Every structure is written in C-alpha cells, then in structure tokens.
C-alpha cells in the first residue's frame, strides 16, 4: 500500500516503469488478501483445505491468479529494464505510458484467464481419478499446466535479461576505458544491477521452487490424503508462506533500489 500511495502521490514518479511497479504492488496485495482468505478457511475448517470442496475453488483460483499476475509483472519489469539499457536513449521514450498500461492490462487478462480456469470447469470436484492431493479440488493436469511454464518463465526470463544488462554495462565500461574516459558511473551501475538481480532471482527461487516441487510430488504421488497427513500438508502451507515472502520482498527490491 505504501508503494502504491507514494507513487500515485508523487508526480515525478509517474513514469512507465512506475506503472509496472504499482501494478506489482497491487498483485502482491491481491496475493496477500487471497492467501489470508485461504488461511482463515484453514483455521476455521482444516478439512475443507485437505479434502477439497466447492468453498475452496474460488479462493484457490484467486490465489493462483494473483501469483500469475506477480510473475508476469516481474517478467515485464525485467524486459522493460533490458529495453531501457540495451538500445539507445531513444528507447526510453519508446516505452511509453500507454505501452506500460497495455502490458498491465494483458498481464491481468492472462492471469485471470489461466487462474480462473477451475471456475470455468477445469476442476476435479466430480473426478476423483485426477484430483490433486495437496490442492484439491484442483486437477493434477491443471496444476502441471499452470506451474511448469510459469515458474520456468519466472526463473529464466529475469535471469537472462539481468545478465544481459550486466554484460551490456560491462562492454560500455570497457569501451569508455579504451577511450580514456571515466567509468565510475558504469561500474557503480553494474554493481547495483548485479546485487539487485541476484537478490530478485534468489527471492523467486526461494518462493516458487518449493511450490513447483509440491506440484511435481503431487503429480507423481497417487496415495490418499490420510497417508500424507500431516507432513505433506505442513509442507504445502510452508510453500504458501514462502510465496507470501515475495509480496514482502518485492517492494524492497524494486523500489528502495530503483536506481539498479
């Protein structure tokens, strides 16, 4: 909320990248609210989060939607930062506010469509053979369809874009050194980008890798709920806590270290 209010109230921060930062804060806030909804259901009636019911379909779908939106925002920010560094100074003006607004709109439409597929019928409320043990009433094939490509995108796109930014800055620094000019600015920018990008990638790894591991375990395991209780469900709840850490870490990494 602080990120959203600060950027909306400060006119100097009304830039294309700020729109992406605000949208990231909104998706993180959405993740927190939907996760809180699931937590309250677990506290009041743990059985419905273990065995699954109609009541869990909507909060799980909204939680998935918010996670997907966060991932797409992280990827959009990484690509925008790459475009701002890779090309000439004119590129900064090509990435206009309209472009950022369009990206935000596309991110949310895609996230809502994929995240709400269970509400549209792709669920296992009446199909026991393919039901997820950890995330019932979701289907295992739906979780694999959602988790595998999106987690891969969350890992690979920021990794390659920020690595490319570091390489570009290093080449420019070497070019400046060859011309006998000062390179302090490029050296400082390279250090900041390296530190921030490593932190971003590690945060994504810690947050989403356990969830992906849970989906893989769910797809490979065909035992019933009672055989996995309580250890597997403790692990499942811990993965939700780790994803929430992303909501706390994103504002720190993307706003306090904006110059990177």
SVG drawing of the C-alpha trace seen along z (x, -y; Angstrom):
<svg xmlns="http://www.w3.org/2000/svg" viewBox="-19 -16 62 60">
<polyline fill="none" stroke="black" stroke-width="0.4" points="0.0,0.0 2.9,-2.4 4.4,-1.8 1.1,-2.4 0.2,-5.6 3.7,-7.0 3.9,-6.5 0.4,-7.9 1.0,-10.9 4.5,-11.8 4.2,-13.4 7.9,-12.8 7.3,-9.1 4.6,-9.0 6.8,-7.1 6.2,-3.9 8.3,-1.8 6.3,-3.2 3.1,-1.9 4.7,1.6 5.9,1.1 2.4,0.0 0.9,3.0 3.4,5.3 2.4,3.9 -1.3,4.4 -0.8,8.0 1.3,8.6 -1.5,7.1 -4.0,9.3 -1.9,12.3 -1.8,11.4 -5.6,10.9 -6.4,14.2 -3.8,16.0 -5.4,14.6 -8.8,15.9 -7.3,19.4 -5.6,19.2 -8.9,18.3 -10.6,21.2 -7.8,23.5 -8.1,22.2 -11.9,22.4 -12.2,25.7 -8.9,27.5 -10.7,30.5 -12.0,28.5 -8.5,27.4 -7.3,31.0 -10.1,33.0 -11.3,30.1 -14.7,28.6 -16.7,26.1 -15.8,23.5 -12.1,23.8 -12.4,23.4 -12.8,19.6 -10.0,18.7 -7.6,21.1 -8.4,19.7 -7.9,16.1 -4.7,17.0 -3.4,18.6 -4.5,15.5 -2.6,13.2 0.5,15.4 0.4,15.5 0.0,11.7 3.0,11.2 5.1,13.5 4.1,11.6 4.8,8.3 8.3,9.4 9.0,10.6 7.6,7.3 9.8,5.2 12.9,7.3 12.1,6.8 11.5,3.1 14.8,2.6 16.6,4.5 15.0,2.3 16.0,-0.8 19.6,0.3 20.1,2.3 19.3,-0.3 20.0,-3.9 18.5,-6.7 15.5,-6.9 14.3,-3.5 13.4,-5.1 10.9,-7.2 9.6,-4.3 8.5,-2.5 5.7,-5.0 2.9,-5.0 0.4,-3.6 2.7,-0.6 3.0,0.0 -0.8,-0.3 -1.3,2.2 1.2,4.6 -0.6,4.3 -3.9,5.0 -2.6,8.0 -0.9,9.4 -4.2,9.3 -6.3,10.7 -3.9,13.6 -3.6,14.2 -7.4,14.1 -8.0,16.4 -5.4,19.0 -6.1,18.6 -9.9,18.9 -9.9,22.0 -11.0,24.1 -14.0,21.8 -14.9,22.3 -15.0,26.1 -11.4,27.4 -11.7,28.8 -12.0,32.3 -15.0,31.8 -16.6,34.8 -13.5,36.6 -11.6,38.4 -9.1,40.1 -7.2,36.9 -7.8,34.8 -4.8,33.2 -3.9,34.5 -2.3,31.3 -4.6,28.7 -8.0,30.4 -10.3,29.7 -7.8,28.7 -6.8,31.3 -3.2,32.5 -3.0,31.8 -4.2,28.2 -1.5,27.6 1.2,29.0 -0.2,26.9 0.0,23.8 3.1,24.4 5.7,25.7 5.8,23.0 5.1,20.1 7.7,21.0 10.2,21.6 9.4,18.1 9.8,16.6 13.3,18.1 14.7,17.9 13.5,14.5 14.7,12.3 17.9,14.3 18.8,13.8 17.6,10.2 19.6,9.0 22.6,11.0 22.4,9.3 22.1,5.9 25.3,6.6 27.1,7.6 26.0,4.5 27.1,2.3 30.5,4.0 31.0,3.6 30.2,-0.1 32.6,-0.4 35.4,1.2 34.6,-1.0 34.9,-4.1 38.2,-2.9 39.6,-2.3 38.7,-6.0 40.4,-7.1 37.2,-8.4 36.0,-7.9 33.9,-4.7 32.8,-5.2 29.1,-5.6 29.1,-2.3 31.0,-0.5 28.5,-1.6 25.5,-0.7 27.0,2.7 27.5,3.4 23.9,2.3 22.3,4.3 24.3,7.4 23.3,7.2 19.7,6.4 19.3,9.1 20.9,11.8 18.5,10.8 15.5,10.9 16.4,14.3 17.1,15.8 13.8,14.5 12.0,16.1 13.9,19.3 13.1,19.5 9.4,18.5 8.4,20.6 10.7,23.6 9.0,25.3 5.6,24.8 6.9,26.4 8.3,29.3 4.9,29.8 3.2,29.9 5.8,32.4 5.3,34.5 1.5,34.3 1.7,35.4 4.0,38.4 2.2,39.4 -1.1,41.3 -1.6,42.0 -4.7,40.9 -5.0,37.9 -4.7,39.9 -1.3,41.4 0.2,38.0 -1.3,36.3 0.2,34.2 3.7,33.9 2.7,33.1 0.2,30.5 2.6,28.8 5.0,28.5 2.1,27.2 1.3,24.5 5.0,23.6 5.1,23.1 2.3,20.6 4.3,18.7 7.3,18.6 5.2,17.2 4.0,14.5 7.6,13.6 7.7,12.5 5.0,10.0 7.2,8.5 10.4,8.6 9.3,7.1 8.6,3.6 12.1,3.6 13.9,4.8 12.0,2.9 11.5,-0.5 14.3,-1.1 16.8,0.0 15.1,-1.7 18.4,-3.0 19.5,0.5"/>
</svg>
